[in-house]
Amino acid sequence: MKKLIIFSITLHFIFTNILFAQQSTYLKPERIFDGEKVLEKYGVLLKANKIEKVALHTDIEKNLASDTKIIELKNCTLLPGLIEGHTHLFLHPYNETSWNDQVLKESRSYRTARAVKHAERTLKAGFTTARDLGTEGAEFDDVGLKRAINENVILGPRLLIATKALVATGSYAPKGFASDIDVPQGAEEADGHDDLIKKVRNQIGRGADVIKIYADYRWGLKGEAAPTFTLEEIKLIVSTAKSSGRPTVAHASTAEGMKRAILGGVETIEHGDNGTPEIWKLMAEKNVFLCPTLAAGDAILQYGGWKKGIDMEPERIKQKKETFKEILNSGVRICMGGDVGVFPHGDNAREIEMLVEYGMKPIEALKSATSTNADAFHIEKQVGRIKDGLLADILVVEGDPSKDIKSIRNIKLVIKDGQAIE
């Protein structure tokens, strides 16, 4: 006799890790979004920390072992664990404490304590993997955070980390101090051939999975964004990182900064607010992904007084929406990443919802948060799809987010590496 375990979707699911360690577990939802398409009346068989089989309910049930655990998930959709493409676990919302004050006045121990809670909230929101793109003044503390997660000391998503990130000297922040005062920076300053090689290698040696650069920043003559690193410097950074098997990604919002980053060999552009049709064409040709971070800009404007849904949309929002339509028509692949930390951790789904608000179809937004991010971050052989042999990173939500994207928040079950998260 098979053991049947049925949980009401009106209650919070509570599972023990033992449940997924014993024999096989059969998850029986109404449907599966496998990272690319919706499969009706499909289920998933798990064994230990892997997806053993994805098939129609009828096909799975033909050959179930007698001790298989069966979990009915009525009116639910099963998805791959979501992948956050752009987070800063060592930051918290700027309407609580300004970025400057976080970097200059909050101790690293305090920021790490916050990061522990941020990691837990991220995981419980259904994001089983996250790319953290810089500690913003917290040195290499993301290395220890990642280890604590990997060793099950704390709860959190599996992390891809950028450690300190790289900036051209004088370009980054905090700003506004007397010229004879040196203040701690939110990233590591580096310039020129030998210095760039040394600092890239040092970040790699300390534990960076990815090298992040700021290809432009607000250091123009009138405080506007302007390019920082030269094309030759970016190529040097990219080649140094690539020699160790690591990608380089770029913060870039100006057309020239983006162009240099793309031609220099970066793999993803973060933000891209002022890109042009020529830039989108170049990105598509070079297979460079864009992480538009819609939610961050939206949040900052609200912090500045804009009442979303009540006031007229600011010009910056109108422009971003028009630009996003261009991007969708250009063939550039979109990563889902909200620049979380600007707004609260655990509210990561805000970016998925905004991708739809700005013109993406719900299923395309779901792809961005799963298979597209997995492909962009070179982790497609581990996560990002519901597929035989991949890790059992799974999210179950009530409803169908491929039709109503807000259903992505109706979380009933999160599984990471075969273990249910309570």
ChimeraX attribute file (.defattr): number of C-alpha atoms within 10 A of each C-alpha:
attribute: neighborCount
match mode: 1-to-1
recipient: residues
	/A:1	7
	/A:2	11
	/A:3	12
	/A:4	12
	/A:5	11
	/A:6	13
	/A:7	13
	/A:8	11
	/A:9	18
	/A:10	8
	/A:11	8
	/A:12	12
	/A:13	15
	/A:14	11
	/A:15	15
	/A:16	11
	/A:17	14
	/A:18	12
	/A:19	15
	/A:20	23
	/A:21	15
	/A:22	13
	/A:23	15
	/A:24	22
	/A:25	24
	/A:26	25
	/A:27	20
	/A:28	24
	/A:29	23
	/A:30	21
	/A:31	24
	/A:32	25
	/A:33	23
	/A:34	21
	/A:35	25
	/A:36	17
	/A:37	13
	/A:38	17
	/A:39	17
	/A:40	14
	/A:41	14
	/A:42	23
	/A:43	26
	/A:44	25
	/A:45	23
	/A:46	25
	/A:47	21
	/A:48	20
	/A:49	18
	/A:50	20
	/A:51	24
	/A:52	19
	/A:53	18
	/A:54	22
	/A:55	17
	/A:56	16
	/A:57	19
	/A:58	11
	/A:59	12
	/A:60	17
	/A:61	14
	/A:62	8
	/A:63	8
	/A:64	16
	/A:65	14
	/A:66	11
	/A:67	14
	/A:68	20
	/A:69	23
	/A:70	19
	/A:71	16
	/A:72	19
	/A:73	23
	/A:74	16
	/A:75	13
	/A:76	23
	/A:77	28
	/A:78	31
	/A:79	26
	/A:80	32
	/A:81	30
	/A:82	35
	/A:83	31
	/A:84	31
	/A:85	29
	/A:86	24
	/A:87	25
	/A:88	25
	/A:89	29
	/A:90	27
	/A:91	29
	/A:92	22
	/A:93	19
	/A:94	18
	/A:95	14
	/A:96	11
	/A:97	14
	/A:98	14
	/A:99	20
	/A:100	17
	/A:101	11
	/A:102	23
	/A:103	24
	/A:104	16
	/A:105	10
	/A:106	14
	/A:107	13
	/A:108	17
	/A:109	11
	/A:110	11
	/A:111	20
	/A:112	20
	/A:113	13
	/A:114	15
	/A:115	24
	/A:116	19
	/A:117	16
	/A:118	23
	/A:119	28
	/A:120	19
	/A:121	20
	/A:122	27
	/A:123	27
	/A:124	20
	/A:125	23
	/A:126	32
	/A:127	31
	/A:128	27
	/A:129	26
	/A:130	25
	/A:131	23
	/A:132	23
	/A:133	29
	/A:134	30
	/A:135	27
	/A:136	23
	/A:137	27
	/A:138	24
	/A:139	17
	/A:140	19
	/A:141	19
	/A:142	27
	/A:143	19
	/A:144	12
	/A:145	21
	/A:146	21
	/A:147	14
	/A:148	15
	/A:149	18
	/A:150	15
	/A:151	9
	/A:152	10
	/A:153	10
	/A:154	16
	/A:155	21
	/A:156	28
	/A:157	27
	/A:158	20
	/A:159	22
	/A:160	21
	/A:161	26
	/A:162	27
	/A:163	29
	/A:164	26
	/A:165	29
	/A:166	27
	/A:167	26
	/A:168	23
	/A:169	14
	/A:170	12
	/A:171	20
	/A:172	20
	/A:173	20
	/A:174	17
	/A:175	13
	/A:176	6
	/A:177	9
	/A:178	8
	/A:179	7
	/A:180	6
	/A:181	6
	/A:182	9
	/A:183	13
	/A:184	12
	/A:185	22
	/A:186	24
	/A:187	24
	/A:188	21
	/A:189	18
	/A:190	21
	/A:191	17
	/A:192	13
	/A:193	12
	/A:194	10
	/A:195	12
	/A:196	21
	/A:197	19
	/A:198	14
	/A:199	18
	/A:200	24
	/A:201	19
	/A:202	12
	/A:203	21
	/A:204	19
	/A:205	11
	/A:206	12
	/A:207	18
	/A:208	25
	/A:209	24
	/A:210	26
	/A:211	28
	/A:212	29
	/A:213	29
	/A:214	24
	/A:215	30
	/A:216	28
	/A:217	22
	/A:218	16
	/A:219	17
	/A:220	13
	/A:221	8
	/A:222	8
	/A:223	9
	/A:224	11
	/A:225	18
	/A:226	21
	/A:227	25
	/A:228	27
	/A:229	25
	/A:230	17
	/A:231	19
	/A:232	14
	/A:233	21
	/A:234	25
	/A:235	20
	/A:236	20
	/A:237	28
	/A:238	25
	/A:239	19
	/A:240	21
	/A:241	22
	/A:242	15
	/A:243	10
	/A:244	12
	/A:245	10
	/A:246	18
	/A:247	23
	/A:248	25
	/A:249	26
	/A:250	29
	/A:251	23
	/A:252	29
	/A:253	24
	/A:254	21
	/A:255	21
	/A:256	19
	/A:257	27
	/A:258	31
	/A:259	20
	/A:260	24
	/A:261	32
	/A:262	25
	/A:263	16
	/A:264	20
	/A:265	22
	/A:266	26
	/A:267	20
	/A:268	27
	/A:269	27
	/A:270	26
	/A:271	24
	/A:272	24
	/A:273	20
	/A:274	16
	/A:275	21
	/A:276	17
	/A:277	14
	/A:278	12
	/A:279	20
	/A:280	26
	/A:281	15
	/A:282	18
	/A:283	25
	/A:284	17
	/A:285	11
	/A:286	15
	/A:287	17
	/A:288	22
	/A:289	26
	/A:290	24
	/A:291	22
	/A:292	26
	/A:293	25
	/A:294	25
	/A:295	22
	/A:296	21
	/A:297	20
	/A:298	20
	/A:299	18
	/A:300	16
	/A:301	16
	/A:302	13
	/A:303	15
	/A:304	9
	/A:305	9
	/A:306	16
	/A:307	12
	/A:308	13
	/A:309	7
	/A:310	7
	/A:311	9
	/A:312	11
	/A:313	14
	/A:314	12
	/A:315	9
	/A:316	13
	/A:317	16
	/A:318	13
	/A:319	13
	/A:320	19
	/A:321	17
	/A:322	13
	/A:323	18
	/A:324	21
	/A:325	13
	/A:326	16
	/A:327	23
	/A:328	15
	/A:329	10
	/A:330	17
	/A:331	15
	/A:332	21
	/A:333	21
	/A:334	25
	/A:335	30
	/A:336	29
	/A:337	30
	/A:338	31
	/A:339	29
	/A:340	29
	/A:341	23
	/A:342	23
	/A:343	25
	/A:344	19
	/A:345	26
	/A:346	20
	/A:347	15
	/A:348	30
	/A:349	24
	/A:350	20
	/A:351	24
	/A:352	27
	/A:353	22
	/A:354	18
	/A:355	26
	/A:356	18
	/A:357	13
	/A:358	18
	/A:359	14
	/A:360	19
	/A:361	16
	/A:362	20
	/A:363	20
	/A:364	19
	/A:365	24
	/A:366	30
	/A:367	27
	/A:368	30
	/A:369	27
	/A:370	31
	/A:371	24
	/A:372	25
	/A:373	29
	/A:374	24
	/A:375	16
	/A:376	21
	/A:377	20
	/A:378	13
	/A:379	14
	/A:380	16
	/A:381	13
	/A:382	16
	/A:383	28
	/A:384	31
	/A:385	27
	/A:386	26
	/A:387	21
	/A:388	16
	/A:389	17
	/A:390	20
	/A:391	26
	/A:392	30
	/A:393	28
	/A:394	27
	/A:395	24
	/A:396	25
	/A:397	23
	/A:398	22
	/A:399	22
	/A:400	21
	/A:401	22
	/A:402	20
	/A:403	11
	/A:404	14
	/A:405	22
	/A:406	17
	/A:407	17
	/A:408	25
	/A:409	19
	/A:410	16
	/A:411	20
	/A:412	21
	/A:413	23
	/A:414	28
	/A:415	26
	/A:416	23
	/A:417	22
	/A:418	23
	/A:419	20
	/A:420	21
	/A:421	20
	/A:422	14
